[in-house]
Amino acid sequence: MRYVIATQMKQRVFMKATNIKLAVLAAVVSFNVHSAPVVSPNGTSVGSAKINNTILNNVSLKNVVTTDDGIELSGQTITGLKDGKEGTDAVTVNQLNGKADTDASNIKKESWHTTLGTGKAEQGNTELVNGDAVYQAADKAEKNANNYTDASSKSTLKKANNYTDNRFEHFGTQISNDVLEKSYSYTERRSVAAENNAVRRANTYTDSKFGQLNTKIEQAEKRFNAGIAGVTAIASIPYVAENTFSYGLAVGNYRNGNALAGGVQYKTSPNTNVRLNVSWDSSGNAALGAGLAGGW
């Protein structure tokens, strides 16, 4: 945009410079003639001429007509002019071109910026526009873009939030139901498993204890039965009363208990006897008994 404006400004300055050239030439030829130049037959001047205190030396003039009001060139040009130096000197085309090409950036915007205000910053408009019009158009476009962006962002954000809330609510409810169902199922399974495990362990423990107790009872019963069998066997040992020394053997049984017993008897005097008995039962226990008998 800046490049286009600079190019248009340069063209504008060149047009102004051209207008200045024409104005200067018109001013030169419109001055009152104080000393007419000598004109050759072909229209070329010889010598010098003075026009309103302006001296022309060796200037080529074609189709020059002098009148009381000044000089008319009849649409021709004045050639051979030197570049002006003083403030009252005429300028040449070269000076104007050089000035327009090199010093266009020095032209103050305050002097001609209003002439650029006829153009509008819109499609199809080829006229020049000033900085304020460009700024206003850019600012308006920026505001419109910002408003559109803000509105679109708000709408998009609202839709996204609504979608997220709906999805979250839907999935939240579904997830909650799934979690509760899985939790109930898991708790029920664990409860049933724990209950079964507890019952099984209790049954096992009880069975084990009862089994141990039963075993002990059975063992005690066997030992008890065997003991009775041993006592029965000792009681069943026969002796010979008339002999000084005698011995005897016997067996005993009580339910599932069995025993073997043996004993000796010694008659220490006609009126006293000493007896020793021992038994071995089926439970691996031994019983020992001794006695003394006397009479008169």
VEXKEVO-192119 format. One line per field, with one value per residue (C-alpha): residue number from 1; residue in three letters; chain; x, y, z. Coordinates in steps of 0.1 Angstrom, whole numbers, plus 5000, padded with zeros to 4 digits. Each point is the difference from the previous one (the first is absolute). Layout:
BEGIN
n	c(NUM;...)
res	c(ALA;...)
chain	c(A;...)
X	c(X;...)
Y	c(Y;...)
Z	c(Z;...)
END
This chain:
BEGIN
n	c(1;2;3;4;5;6;7;8;9;10;11;12;13;14;15;16;17;18;19;20;21;22;23;24;25;26;27;28;29;30;31;32;33;34;35;36;37;38;39;40;41;42;43;44;45;46;47;48;49;50;51;52;53;54;55;56;57;58;59;60;61;62;63;64;65;66;67;68;69;70;71;72;73;74;75;76;77;78;79;80;81;82;83;84;85;86;87;88;89;90;91;92;93;94;95;96;97;98;99;100;101;102;103;104;105;106;107;108;109;110;111;112;113;114;115;116;117;118;119;120;121;122;123;124;125;126;127;128;129;130;131;132;133;134;135;136;137;138;139;140;141;142;143;144;145;146;147;148;149;150;151;152;153;154;155;156;157;158;159;160;161;162;163;164;165;166;167;168;169;170;171;172;173;174;175;176;177;178;179;180;181;182;183;184;185;186;187;188;189;190;191;192;193;194;195;196;197;198;199;200;201;202;203;204;205;206;207;208;209;210;211;212;213;214;215;216;217;218;219;220;221;222;223;224;225;226;227;228;229;230;231;232;233;234;235;236;237;238;239;240;241;242;243;244;245;246;247;248;249;250;251;252;253;254;255;256;257;258;259;260;261;262;263;264;265;266;267;268;269;270;271;272;273;274;275;276;277;278;279;280;281;282;283;284;285;286;287;288;289;290;291;292;293;294;295;296)
res	c(MET;ARG;TYR;VAL;ILE;ALA;THR;GLN;MET;LYS;GLN;ARG;VAL;PHE;MET;LYS;ALA;THR;ASN;ILE;LYS;LEU;ALA;VAL;LEU;ALA;ALA;VAL;VAL;SER;PHE;ASN;VAL;HIS;SER;ALA;PRO;VAL;VAL;SER;PRO;ASN;GLY;THR;SER;VAL;GLY;SER;ALA;LYS;ILE;ASN;ASN;THR;ILE;LEU;ASN;ASN;VAL;SER;LEU;LYS;ASN;VAL;VAL;THR;THR;ASP;ASP;GLY;ILE;GLU;LEU;SER;GLY;GLN;THR;ILE;THR;GLY;LEU;LYS;ASP;GLY;LYS;GLU;GLY;THR;ASP;ALA;VAL;THR;VAL;ASN;GLN;LEU;ASN;GLY;LYS;ALA;ASP;THR;ASP;ALA;SER;ASN;ILE;LYS;LYS;GLU;SER;TRP;HIS;THR;THR;LEU;GLY;THR;GLY;LYS;ALA;GLU;GLN;GLY;ASN;THR;GLU;LEU;VAL;ASN;GLY;ASP;ALA;VAL;TYR;GLN;ALA;ALA;ASP;LYS;ALA;GLU;LYS;ASN;ALA;ASN;ASN;TYR;THR;ASP;ALA;SER;SER;LYS;SER;THR;LEU;LYS;LYS;ALA;ASN;ASN;TYR;THR;ASP;ASN;ARG;PHE;GLU;HIS;PHE;GLY;THR;GLN;ILE;SER;ASN;ASP;VAL;LEU;GLU;LYS;SER;TYR;SER;TYR;THR;GLU;ARG;ARG;SER;VAL;ALA;ALA;GLU;ASN;ASN;ALA;VAL;ARG;ARG;ALA;ASN;THR;TYR;THR;ASP;SER;LYS;PHE;GLY;GLN;LEU;ASN;THR;LYS;ILE;GLU;GLN;ALA;GLU;LYS;ARG;PHE;ASN;ALA;GLY;ILE;ALA;GLY;VAL;THR;ALA;ILE;ALA;SER;ILE;PRO;TYR;VAL;ALA;GLU;ASN;THR;PHE;SER;TYR;GLY;LEU;ALA;VAL;GLY;ASN;TYR;ARG;ASN;GLY;ASN;ALA;LEU;ALA;GLY;GLY;VAL;GLN;TYR;LYS;THR;SER;PRO;ASN;THR;ASN;VAL;ARG;LEU;ASN;VAL;SER;TRP;ASP;SER;SER;GLY;ASN;ALA;ALA;LEU;GLY;ALA;GLY;LEU;ALA;GLY;GLY;TRP)
chain	c(A;A;A;A;A;A;A;A;A;A;A;A;A;A;A;A;A;A;A;A;A;A;A;A;A;A;A;A;A;A;A;A;A;A;A;A;A;A;A;A;A;A;A;A;A;A;A;A;A;A;A;A;A;A;A;A;A;A;A;A;A;A;A;A;A;A;A;A;A;A;A;A;A;A;A;A;A;A;A;A;A;A;A;A;A;A;A;A;A;A;A;A;A;A;A;A;A;A;A;A;A;A;A;A;A;A;A;A;A;A;A;A;A;A;A;A;A;A;A;A;A;A;A;A;A;A;A;A;A;A;A;A;A;A;A;A;A;A;A;A;A;A;A;A;A;A;A;A;A;A;A;A;A;A;A;A;A;A;A;A;A;A;A;A;A;A;A;A;A;A;A;A;A;A;A;A;A;A;A;A;A;A;A;A;A;A;A;A;A;A;A;A;A;A;A;A;A;A;A;A;A;A;A;A;A;A;A;A;A;A;A;A;A;A;A;A;A;A;A;A;A;A;A;A;A;A;A;A;A;A;A;A;A;A;A;A;A;A;A;A;A;A;A;A;A;A;A;A;A;A;A;A;A;A;A;A;A;A;A;A;A;A;A;A;A;A;A;A;A;A;A;A;A;A;A;A;A;A;A;A;A;A;A;A;A;A;A;A;A;A;A;A;A;A;A;A)
X	c(5000;5028;5018;4968;4994;5036;4998;4968;5015;5030;4977;4980;5032;5012;4967;5003;5036;4988;4973;5027;5021;4971;4992;5036;5002;4967;5013;5032;4983;4974;5025;5001;5028;5024;5025;4990;5025;5013;4982;5016;4979;4996;4987;5032;5011;5034;5015;4981;4966;4987;4965;4989;5035;5007;5029;4999;5034;5003;4965;4984;4965;4978;4968;5004;4975;5007;4970;4994;4990;5030;5013;4979;5017;4971;5002;5038;5027;5029;5032;5035;4992;5026;4990;4988;5020;4985;4965;4988;5016;4979;5002;5005;4982;5031;4999;4963;5004;5030;4982;4968;5020;5023;4980;4965;5005;5006;4966;4981;4969;4982;5002;4981;4987;4964;5002;5004;4968;4978;5006;4983;5015;4976;5000;5002;5011;5032;5003;5027;4990;5016;5014;4969;4977;5024;5002;4962;4994;5027;4987;4964;5012;5019;4970;4977;5025;5004;4962;4995;5029;4986;4965;5012;5023;4971;4976;5026;5009;4964;4993;5031;4990;4964;5013;5025;4974;4975;5026;5013;4965;4992;5033;5000;4966;5010;5033;4983;4976;5027;5022;4971;4990;5036;5004;4969;5010;5035;4988;4974;5026;5025;4974;4989;5036;5009;4969;5007;5037;4991;4975;5025;5028;4976;4989;5035;5011;4971;5004;5037;4994;4973;5022;5028;4976;4986;5034;5009;4968;5007;5035;4989;4973;5025;5024;4971;4988;5036;5005;4969;5012;5034;4983;4978;5031;5018;4969;4999;5035;4997;5024;5008;4994;5017;5034;5024;5006;4976;4993;4971;4990;4967;4985;4972;4977;4976;4982;5029;5027;5021;5027;5024;5009;5025;5008;5020;4991;5024;4989;5023;4984;4971;4978;5014;5003;5016;4987;5012;4979;5006;4979;5005;4970;4993;5005;5036;4995;5013;4985;5019;4985;5014;4983;5006;4977;5000;4978;4998)
Y	c(5000;5025;4992;5007;5033;5011;4992;5019;5029;5001;5001;5028;5020;4994;5013;5031;5005;4999;5025;5022;4998;5011;5028;5012;5000;5019;5025;5004;5007;5022;5026;5034;5004;5028;4993;4978;4975;4999;4973;4982;4991;4964;5011;4996;5029;5015;5019;5006;5011;5013;4992;5016;5003;4964;4998;4973;4993;4979;4985;4982;5012;4987;5016;5029;5028;5032;5021;5030;4976;4977;4970;4972;4967;4986;4966;4997;4994;5021;4979;5005;5013;4995;4986;5028;5009;5031;5002;5021;4978;4978;4962;4974;4967;4981;5020;4993;4962;4998;5018;4979;4967;5007;5022;4985;4987;5036;5012;5008;4980;5030;5018;4974;4972;5013;4994;4963;4999;4996;4962;4974;4968;4977;4975;5014;5035;5011;5034;5009;4998;5018;4983;5007;4983;4970;5000;5002;4972;4978;5008;4992;4967;4992;5007;4980;4971;5002;5001;4971;4981;5007;4990;4969;4991;5006;4979;4973;5000;4998;4972;4982;5005;4988;4970;4992;5004;4978;4974;5002;4997;4971;4982;5010;4983;4970;4997;5004;4973;4977;5007;4993;4969;4988;5010;4981;4970;5000;5006;4972;4976;5009;4997;4966;4990;5013;4983;4967;5003;5008;4971;4977;5010;4998;4965;4990;5013;4984;4967;5001;5007;4974;4976;5007;4996;4969;4986;5008;4984;4970;4998;5005;4974;4975;5007;4997;4967;4987;5010;4982;4970;5002;5001;4970;4981;5007;4989;4968;4988;4966;4990;4968;5007;4970;5006;5025;5015;5001;5020;5005;5016;5014;5020;5026;5018;5029;5012;5009;4997;4970;4992;4973;4997;4979;4997;4982;4991;4992;4985;5014;4981;4977;5030;5027;5003;5027;5004;5021;5005;5018;5005;5013;5013;5006;5038;4995;5006;4979;4995;4988;4988;4985;4986;4984;4975;4985;4978;4980)
Z	c(5000;5009;4967;4980;5019;4995;4962;4997;5020;4976;4970;5016;5006;4965;4987;5022;4988;4964;5008;5016;4968;4978;5025;4999;4962;4999;5025;4980;4967;5016;5013;4983;4975;5008;4973;4971;4988;4965;4981;4971;4970;5012;5033;5021;5021;4998;5029;5032;5012;5033;5012;5033;5012;4988;4975;4973;4984;4968;5004;4971;4993;4972;4987;5024;4998;5020;5010;5023;5028;4997;4980;4985;4991;4981;5017;4996;5027;5012;4998;5011;5035;5027;5034;5023;5030;5016;5014;4970;4974;4977;5006;4974;4995;5012;5033;5005;4992;5024;5027;4997;4999;5029;5023;4999;5035;5013;4990;5031;5004;5015;4967;4979;5022;4996;4962;5007;5020;4970;4997;5022;5013;4982;4972;4965;5011;4982;5015;5026;5036;5030;5031;5021;4975;4999;5038;5004;4975;5017;5034;4989;4985;5031;5022;4978;5000;5038;5005;4976;5017;5035;4990;4983;5029;5025;4979;4995;5037;5010;4977;5012;5036;4994;4981;5027;5028;4981;4993;5036;5014;4977;5006;5037;5005;4979;5018;5034;4991;4987;5030;5024;4982;4999;5037;5010;4980;5014;5035;4997;4985;5027;5027;4987;4996;5035;5015;4983;5009;5036;5002;4983;5024;5030;4989;4994;5033;5018;4982;5008;5036;5002;4982;5024;5029;4986;4994;5036;5012;4980;5012;5036;4995;4987;5028;5025;4985;4999;5036;5011;4980;5018;5034;4989;4990;5033;5020;4980;5009;5019;5028;5020;5036;5016;4983;5014;4965;4971;4969;4975;4966;4989;4971;5001;4975;5003;4968;4976;5027;5007;5026;5012;5037;5020;5037;5027;5035;5029;5033;5026;5029;5005;5007;4975;4962;4977;4965;4969;4968;4967;4969;4964;4981;4963;5003;5010;5037;5028;5034;5031;5033;5032;5031;5035;5016;5035;5022;5033)
END
